[in-house]
Amino acid sequence: MALTEFVFKVHSRCDLACDHCYVYEHADQSWRRRPVRMTPEVLRAAAGRVAEHAGAHNLPAVSVILHGGEPLLLGPSRMRELLTELRRVVSPVTRLHVGMQTNGVLLSERFADLLAEFDVRVGVSLDGDRTANDLHRRFRNGASSHDRVLTGLALLRRPRYRGLYSGLLCTVDVRADPVRVYEALLDQEPPRIDFLLPHATWEHPPWRPEGDGTPYAGWLSAVHDRWVADGRPVPIRLFDSLLSTARSGPSGTEWLGLDPVDLVVVETDGEWEQADSLKVAYDGAPATGMTVFTHSADEVAATPELARRRSGLAGLGVTCRACPVVAQCGGGLFAHRYGDGHFANPSVYCADLKELIVHVNETEKAPPATSAGPDVTLPASDREPSASQVEPASSDHGPSASDLFGAAVAPAGDPDVVRRLVETQTAIVRGLLRGVADSLPRGGPEADAWDLLAELDHAVPEAVNRVVTHPYVRSWAVECLAGTGTGAWHGPGYLGAVAVAAAVASGTPARLTVPVRAGRAHLPTLGTVLLPGAGDGTAEVRVTPDSLLVTAADTTVVVRPGTVGSAPGWQPTRVMAVDDRTVLLEDGDPHRACHRLPASERLGDADAARWTAAFDAAWRVAADEVPGYAGELRVGLRAVVPLRLTGAGVSEASTARQAFGGVAATETDPSSLAVLLVHEFQHNKMNAFLDIYDLVDAANPVKIVVGWRPDPRPAEAVLHGIYAHAAVAAVWRVRADRGVEGAYPVHRRYHDWTADAVVALEKADVLTPNGARLLRQVADSLVGGPS
């Protein structure tokens, strides 16, 4: 891949002593051994490497950013020599954009005339009003730099030099008033503002006021809201980036999103380095071991370190890949993920970024983002964005971001909350699919499947949605990426099966390859093709308007999707229809094995009919007794997996962490099944909220005794149990109110279990502020007994 942005460290010292500077105040101290300024020999070699690279890749333009230290310490004469040589070498090959980042204290008319002569755009670092700026940006004697910077900015605002002014860069300090900082920056009439989070890692986390887990989100949200109220008078890169990525656009910054990083640094001694923000991680973190005298830019671009930063979703850790806002966050700045000797962590600002993204999306009414956009999220390369990528989705119903969390524990249930969670979960699955696709080689059957999915998502996104919302597509993708379980067994080739199902849903002709395992080719949401002679291999599937032709090992099975009942070589997924909704009776998908209890084998027709009748009756029981919870099931339940009865003969049920919308249960009477469905779907919801919010301090290993289990449970499991049992208590309270025999003691038992667990979990002090808020709302929703 070509590099298009080169940062030249032209001077390695600075005239300020900012205590948040990543060059001098963090782990990497390589500045101490480097020359003070870039020599003509280094400059000539570096400019030659840029020209060489641009010519080899036929680049229409490249950018060189003059950086430091403080680049203006070169002085006007040396600066002229540098700019002359740079343009002499690079400009004959490609269009050269030159920029500079400066603290602004040395800006003068002489410098401004020089920069205007060579068309150098100037960004200035300013942290706000005097109070905010003086928190960090001082001279070595402690004196304020604020007045000197404002003098330089006044120069850039003159009509003669206005074209040089590229914007302001402000490092956030949550001790400063956010609106005053914003207003002070706006007073300088910048063409753009950048807000940066102070550099930090898990080894050296950022300062936070006690009791506030997301102060940076709160600070930036206050700025965002004022900016919106002002009519967005100036572009702010952070907010513009979030809005762009929410609509499938580029992030425009390495701080957010999944854009490939195409930046490299040249130090004053000619060493090639990665982005210099890595200096916060450990000594030598940005080093490549290469110099402009010994290695080309192509060789630097090919290093594993830079290649990883171009790998998109696949380059992130498992936690980030499964996050619903990963397309907008992108894992945060790479350097901020460092901890325990690696970068596979989420950003140390993870909670702040999540909260900020949700706030911005809700305020701007932006659609939920995925790895590639809101509605069209499986992009083929080089295609134009569709209308749904450009226009924000309307949101005339449902709770706002602040209401979403509160409504999550509504005593009667809230279908609008689940509708929002379905959107978020769909975004997660799409991101996971993109992660699988990112690992594919160019060409081949898996790539063909991905291309078809992209085309279908562009033309008929609702058909792709119908498949990717199937619970066990996510469980496959998670296991495939992790290299475990049945997901790894089917491998990335299962993308072909997903694409076939989407093609059938849309009525689109196609020809794809799908994996065959143990003589079975499963097509999610559709059913299983039996190809006993194929063993473990592949099958070719041809999709026509009214049938599927599946061929493997000289055997062809003709399948007619939508027809009722099995046919030779075909076991369709059964559908349970209730009112205007359908739920799959999932006894064939191999990835349903993600439940902790054993799934039954393929049901016989009589067993399936009995299950369908029980489900229909249970649905109506829930709708009668707890219509709010039944409404949630109507919106979010996609599949029911029949479980094998164990020797104990007790009704059992299960929800899988990576299978939102799926519930597994043993066959039982309708009254009991209604309770199991409500109970397990609460676990579904809690899993979905844990994808969005940090609720429990994962570093605290405390275990808590609860009434419904004999063994002490981790805090997250206790929170899960509280959330689910509160709903069960509500069901039994309705039954007790109606005089159902034996209902009151059952209600009382679930109520007391839940109430006691709430107290125990509060005492454990292991919840985040959001977790504590949710727990308190559950406690407030509990009712004591029948009225």
N, C-alpha and C positions, 0 to 999 in steps of 0.2 A: 504493500500500500504506500501511496505517496504521502510525504509530509508537506504541509502547506504553511506552517507557522514556525518560525525560528526565533528564539529569544536569545539575543546576544547580550551577555553580561559584560558591558564595556568598561565598567568601573566597579571594583569589588568593595569599596568602602562607602560610608554614608556620613553626611553632616548632621543627621539626627540620631537620637538614641532611643528609638521606639521600643518599648519593652515587650511588644507583641510581635516583633519582626521574626519571621521564620528563618532569615539568613543568619542572623547573629545570636538569637536568643533561644534557639531550639537545639535538637540533638546533634544535627550535622554541623560540624565546625570547620569544614574544609576551606572556608574563606580565609582562615588564618595562614594557609600555606600557598595561597594563590597570589599571582602578581596583582598589584593595585589596579592596573588598567590593562586593557587589551592592546597588545603590541600591533604594529602594522603587519608583521609577519602572520600573526594569528588571524587578524582581520582578513588578510588577503586569502589565506587558506580557507577560512570559513565561508567567505563570499564565493570562492570558487566551488566549494561543495554545494552551496545553495544553487548556483547556476547549473552545475553538473546535474543535480537532482531534477531541477525544473526542466532541463532539456531532455533528460532521459524519459521523463514521464509526460512530456508535452504539456506541462502545466500552464494554464492561461495567466496565472498570477500566483505570487507568493507574498507572505508578510514577514517582515523582520521587525521585531520589537526590541528597541534599545532599553536595557534594564540595568539594574545594579544589585546591591548598593544604590548609589545615586548617579545616574548617567551624566547629569549636568556638571559633575565634578571634573569631567574631562576638560572643561573650558571650551570657549568658542573655537580656538584655533585647532585643537585636536579633534573636536567634533566635526569641523569642516573637512579635515583630512579623512576622517572615517566615512562621512556621508558621500564624499566624492568617490572614494574607492569602492564603496558598496554599490553605488549606482553605476560606476564604470564597468564593474564585473557582471552584475546581475541584470541590469536593464536591457542589454542587447539580447538576452535569452527569453525573458518573460517580463510581464508587468510587475513592478516592485512596489508594494505598499510598505511604507516605513512608519512605525509608531514609536512612542516613547511613554514610559511610565515614570513619573517624577514626583518628588514631594513638593515641588513648586517653589521652594524658598530661594532658589538661585535664578529664577526666571527674570529676564531683563529684556530690554528692547533689542540689544545686540543679539542675544540668543533667539529672540522671537523672529528677527529678520532672517537669521540663518536658517531656522527651522522652516520658515515660510519659503525661502529660496529652494529648499530641497523637498518641500511638500511633506513634512513630518507631522503626523497627528499626535497631539499631546493629551495624555490622561494624567490627572492630578489626584493624589491621595489626600483626602480630607475627611476627618471623622465627625464632622458636624459643627455645632457652635463651639465657642471657646471652651466651655466647660467640658464638653464631650471630647473635643480634640486634644485638650491638655491632659486627659487621662493617660494617654500613651505617647502622643507625637510631640516630644520635647527635644530640645538641644541637650548636649551632654552635660551642660552646667545646670540643667533643670528648667531653663527659660522656655517660655511658650513659643511655639513656631507659628501660632495661628495668624498673627498679623502679617507675617512675611508671606504666608501662603495666600492670604486674601489679596495682597498686593500683586502677586503673580497672576492670580485669577482675574483681577481687574484688567491686567494687561491682555489676557486672552479674550476678554469680552469686547475689546476695542474692535470696531469694524475692520480695521486693517489686519487683525490677527484672528478674528472670529473663526475662520475656516480651519485653524490649527486645533481648536478646542474639541477634543473627542469625548470628554466626560469626567465624572468624579468617581473615585473608588473610596468606599467607606467601610471600615471594619466595625462590626457591631460590638458594642459593649452594653449589656443589659442594665448597667447602672445609670446610663444616660437616658434622658427622656426621649422616647422614639419620635414623637411628633415634633419636638424642638429640633432634633437632629435633621429630620426630613425637611423642615421649614428652612433651616440654615443652609442645607445643600441646595434647596430650590432657589434661595436668594442669589446663588452664584450663577444662575441661568445656564446650567449644564445641558449639553445636548443629550446626555445619558447619565444615569446613576447606576452604579454597581454596589450592592450590599454584599459583603463577605462575612462569613462566620469566622471568628478567631480560630486560628489553627490549633488543633488538639487531636489527641489519639486516646485509645483506651488505656494506654500506659500513663498518659498525662491528660486526663479529661478536662473539659472546659469548666470554668467557674460557674456555679449556679447558686442562686440564693437558696437558703435552706427551706425545704418544703415545697419548692417549685420544680417539678420535673421537666417542664418544657418552657423555660423563660424566653428562649430565643424565638420560639414559635409565637409566643405572646407579643414580644417586641416587634417582630416583623409583621404580624397580623395588624397591629395598631398602625404601622406605617402604611400597609396595604389599604386599610379601610380609609385612611385620610386621603391617600392617593386617588382612590376611586371616587371619594366624595368631591375631590378637587377637579374631577374630570380627566384624570391621567395627564397632567400638564407636561410630563417629560417621560420618555421611556425609562423604565426600571428593569434592568436585565433579568433579575431574579423572578419577578412577577411575570414578565413577558415570556420567559422560558417556561414557567409552569403552565401558562395558558397555551403556549405553542405545543408542548408535549401532550397536553390534554386533548389536543385536536390532531394528534399524529404528526405534528411538525417537529423540526429539529429543536434541540435545547439551546444551541448557540453558546454553550459554556461547558467546561469540564466539571463544574460543580454539580450539575444536575443532568438527568436524562441518560440515554444510552448511546449518544453519538460516539462514534469512534474518535479516539484522541489522536490528532495528527500534529502534535507539537513536540518540539525537542529544543534543548537548551545548549548553547555553546558558552562555556565559562571563559574567564579572562586568559587562562593558559591554553585554551583550545580543546579542553576536554568536552566530549559530548556527554550530556546528562539528560535524564528524564525530567519531567516537570519539577521545578525547584520547590514546590510545596511539599515534596517528599522529604525535605530536610527536617521536617518535624518528627519523622518516624524514628530513625536511628542514624548514627554516624555512617555516612557512605550510602544511604538509601537511594539517592538518585543516580549514583555512579553507573556508568556502562563499561568502564575500562577501555574506552575508545577515545581517539582524538581526531581532530580535523586533518591532522597530518598523516594519519595511518588508516583511517576508515572513512568510507563514503556514507552519505546520508541513507542510502539503501541498506547498508549493513546495520546501521543503527535501527532503522525501522523494522528490520527483521529480528531483532532481539526478542527473546521470550517475554521480557518485561513489557515492552511496548506492544507486542502482539496481543498480550492478555488484555491490555487496555483498549484494544480495538475489537474485542470479542463479544461486546454487548452483554446480553443477559447471561450467556454461558460463562462469562468471566466473574460473575457474582457468586457469593455463597448461597447455600440452600435457603437460608432465612430470607434473603433479599429476593431470590427468584420467585418465591411463593408470595411475596408481598403485593397487595392490591394496588399500591401506588408506585411500583418499581419503575414503570415507564417514565414517570415524572421525576422521581427521586434518582433513579439510576444507581442506587447504593450510596449516593452522596460523593463528595470529593474522595478520590482514591486514598489520599494520605490519611484522611480521617477514619479510615477503616482499620488502621494498624492496631494490633494488640496480640499478645501471646506469640509474638514472632511471625505473624502472617497478616495478610490483608483480606482474608476471607470472611471478615466480620461485616456486619452492617456498620454504617457510619456511627461514630460516637454521638452524632446529633440525630440519630434515627428517630427518636420519639418527637423531637422538635420538627423534623422534616415532615413526618407523617401528619402531625397536627396542623402545620402550616399548609400543606397541600390540601387537606380536607377543607380547611377554612377558605382558602382561595377558590377552590372548585365550587364550594357552596355559594360563596359571595358572588362569584362570577357566573354561577349556574353552568359551570363547565361540566361535560359528561365525565364519568369515571374513566381514567386513562389506563391503558394496558401497555404491553411492550411496543405497540405501534399505533395506538389510537383508540378512540371511543367506540365506534361501531364497526369500522373497518380496521381490523387489527392484525390481519395476516398479509402484509404488503408484499406483492411481487416487486422485484427490483425495478427501479426506473419507471414506475407507473405514476400517473398523475393522481393527486388526492381526489377522492370522491366528495360529493357535497356533504356527506355525513362526517367526513373528516374536517371539513372547513367550518361548518355551522355547529354551534353548541346545541346539545340536546335540550329540549324544553323540559321543565320540571315543575309542572303545575300542581302536582300532588306530592304527598309524602312529607316527612319531617325535614327540617333544616338540619345542618350538622349538629347544632347544639341540642336540638330536640331528639335527634336520632338515638343518642345514648340514653336519654331519659325515657323515651318511649320503648326502649328495649325491654324494660321490665314492667310494662303496663300490665296490671292484673288481668285484664280481659284479653290480652294479646293485641298485636297491631300489624295487620297485613302490609301496611305501607313500609314499616321497618324491614320486613322480610323482602319486599320488592327491592329496596335499596341494597340489601345484603346480597340478593341474587345478582344484581348488577356488578357488585364488587367481586363476588366469587367468579362470575363469568370472566371478568377482567383478569383474575388470577390464572384461570385455566388458559386463557389466550396467551398470557405471558409465559406459561410453562410450555405450551406448544411451540412458541417462538424459541424458547430455550432448547427444545429438542431439535428444531430445525437448524438452529445456529451451529449445531455440532455435525451437521451432515456435510459430506463432500459434495462438490459441484457435480451435477449430472447424476444419473442413476434413478432407480424407482422411488426412493424416499424423497428425493428432490422433486420428482414429478408430482408426487402427492402433495407436497408443500405448495408447489406452483398452482395446482388445481384448487387447493383450499384458498389461496390468495385470490384467485379469479372468482371463485364462488362468493367469497366474502365481499368482494367488490360489487358483484351483481345482485346477489341474494343473501345478504348477511343474516336474515332471519333463519335461513336453512342451516347455516353454520352454527348459529346460536342454539338451534334445536339439538345439535349433536354435542357441542362443547359444554352444555349445561348438564349433560348426563353425568352423574356423580363419579362413575368409574373411569371416565376419560381422564379426570384429574388424577385419580389414584395411579393409573398407568403412567402418566407423564412424570409424576413425582418419583416413582420407582425407577423409571427409565433413566432419569437424570441422575439418580443416586446409584444406579447400577445394582439394584436389589430386586428381589421378589419376582412376581409374574410380569411386572413392567419391564424388567431387564430381560426376561425370557422372550417376550415379544419384541423388545427392542424398538428402535426408531422406525422400523418398517411398519409398525402399527399406525403410523401417520396415514398409510395407505388405506387402512380400514376406516379411520376417521373420515378421510376424504370421500371414500365410497359412500358412507352413510350420509354425508352432506350432499353428495351428488344425487342420491336417491331422494332425499328430502326436497331437493329443488327441481327434480325431474331433468337433470342435466346429463346427457350422454358422456361417458368417460371410459377409459381403459387404464387400469392401475394394477399394481402388484401388492398383495397383502401377505402377511406371514401366516404360515400353517404350523400349528404346534400340536403334537400328538394326534395328527389327523383331523384337526379342527381349525377352521378359520372363522374367527368371531368378528362380526361387524357391529360396533356399538349402536345401541337402540334398535337394531334390526333383528339380529339372531345369529345362529351358528350354522355354518356349512360343514357337513361331515364329509371328509375326504380321507378315509382310513388308509388308502395306499400311499398317501403323501408323507406320512410321518412328520418329521420336522423339516419344513422347507418353505416354499412360497407357492402361491396360486395367482393366476391372472384373473382379474374380475373385469367383465365388460358390462357397463351399465347402459341399458336401453330405456326408452320411455316407460316400458311396462314390465321389465324383468331384469334379472341379473344372470349372467352366465359366468360360472366360476369353474376354472379349469386347472387341474393339477394332476400329475402322474397319470396322464391319459384318461382322466375321469373328468367329465363335465356335469355340473349340477345346475339345473335351471331353477331359479328362485323367482317367485312373484311376490315382492314385498306388499304387505297390506292384506294378503289373503289370510283367512282364519284357518288355524290348524297346521299340523306338520305335513311335510311332503317328503318323498324319498331324498335323503341327504340334506334335509333342511329342518332346523328347529327354530321357529320364529320366537322372538321375545314376545311374551304375552302382555296384553294391555288391559288394565283395569280401568273402566270408564265410570266416573261418578259425576252426575250432572254434566257440566260442560268441561270437565277436566279429565285428563287421563294420567295414570300413574303406571309405570312398568312393573310387572311382576318379574323381577330379575333373578332368574335361576340358571343363567347360562354365561353371563359375562365373567371371564376368568379373573378379572381384576376386582371382583366383589370379595375376593379372599382377603381384602384388607381389614375386614371386621375381625374382632378378636375371638368371636365364636364361630363354630364350624357351619358353613353354608350347606344347605341341602343340595343334592344333585338335581338334575332335571326332573321336575315334577311330572307325574302322570296326568292325563287329562282330568280324571276325577279329582285328584288332589288340587290341581290348579283351579278347577271350578269351585271347589269348597273354599279355597283361599280367597278367590274373587268375591264370593258371596259374603264371607266374613269381613273382608275389607270394606265392601259396600255398606254393610250394616254398621261397622265401626265408624266409618266416615259420618254416617247420619247421626250416630250417638254423639260424636264430638260436636257436630253442627248444632245439635239440640242443646247440649249441656254447656259447652264453652264455645260459642260461635266465633269469638275473637281468635282463639287458638286454632279453630277449624279454618278460619280465613287465612291464617299463616300457613297452614298445611296446603291449602289450595294454591297459594302463591309459590311455595318453596319446595314441596315434596315432589320428587321426580321418580323415585324407584323404591320398591320394597323388596328386600332379599329374604326369602324364606330360610330360616335356620333349622338345623337338625335338632330334634328333641334329644336332650341328654337323659341319662339314666334317672336323674332326680325328678324329671317330669314337670319341673317348674317353668312357668312362662319366662322367657328371657328375651332381651333385646339389646341392640348395640348400634352405636354410631361410630363411624371411622373419621379420624381427624382430617384425612385428605379426600373426603367424599361428601361434600356438602350436597344436601338434597336426597341423600340415601339413608334409609333406615332398615336395619335387619331385625327380624323378630321370628319367634316360634309361632306356630299356628295355635290360636287360642280363641276364646269366645269373643264376640264383638265388643262387649263392655270392657273386657280387659285389654283388647287390642286398641281400643280408642285411647285408653290411658297410656299404653306403651308408645303409641304414635306421638301423642302430645309430649310425653316425657323425653323421648329420643330427639324430637325436633328441637326441643330446648337446647339439647347438647349441640345440635347442628348450628343453632344461632350463636351459642357461646363460642364454638370453634371459629365461626365467621368473625365475631367481634375480636377474637384473639389475633386474627389476621390483620386487623386494623389498629387495635389499641394494645399497648403494653399494660396489662392489668395486675401482674404479679411480678415481684422481684425475683427473677430467675436465679440470681446468685445466692438466695437464701434457701437452704435445704430443709427447712423446718417441716415436720410432719404433724398432722393434727388428727386426734381421735374424733370420729363422727358416729352418729347413731346407726347409720345404715350399712356400715361395714365393720368387720371385726378388726381390721388392720389399720394402723395409722396411715393417713393419706397425705400426699403432697398438697401444698396450698392451692395450686391450680386445679387439681382434682376436686378439692373441697369446694372451690368456687363453682365449678361445673355442677357438682351435686346440689348445692344450694339453689342454683338457678333452675335446675330441672325439677327438684322436689317442691319448690314453691308452686310451680304449675300443677304438679300432681295434687298438692294440697288443695289448690283451687278447684280442680275437678271434683274431688271428694267432698268439698264443702257444698258444691251445688247438689250433689247427690244426698248429702245429709239434710240440706234445706228441703229437699223434696221428700224426705222421709224414707229413703231407701234403707232397707234393713242392714244394719252393720256398717253403714257408711261413716257415721260420726267417729267411732274409734279409729278408723283408717285415716280420716282427715286429721284427727288429733295427733296421730303418730307422725304423719308426714310434716305437719305444722311444727311440732316440737323438735323433730330432727333438724328441720331447717333453721328454726330460731336458735337452737343451741349451737348449731354450726356457725351461724352468723356471729354469735358472741365469741366463740373460740377463734374464728378467723380474724376478727377485729383485734383480739388480744395478741395474736401472733405478730401483728404489725409487719406484714410482708406484702401488702398491697401498694401499688402505685396510687397516685391521686385519683386516676380514672377508675381503678379497681375498687378503691374505697368508696367512691361515689356510687358505683353500680351496686356494691354490697349494701349500702345504706338504702338505696331505692328498693332493692329486693326486700329488705327488712321492713320497710314502710308499707310494702304491698301485701304483706302477710295479714291474714284475717284470722281472728281467734276461734271462731266456731260458727255453727249454723245460726241464722237469724230467725 
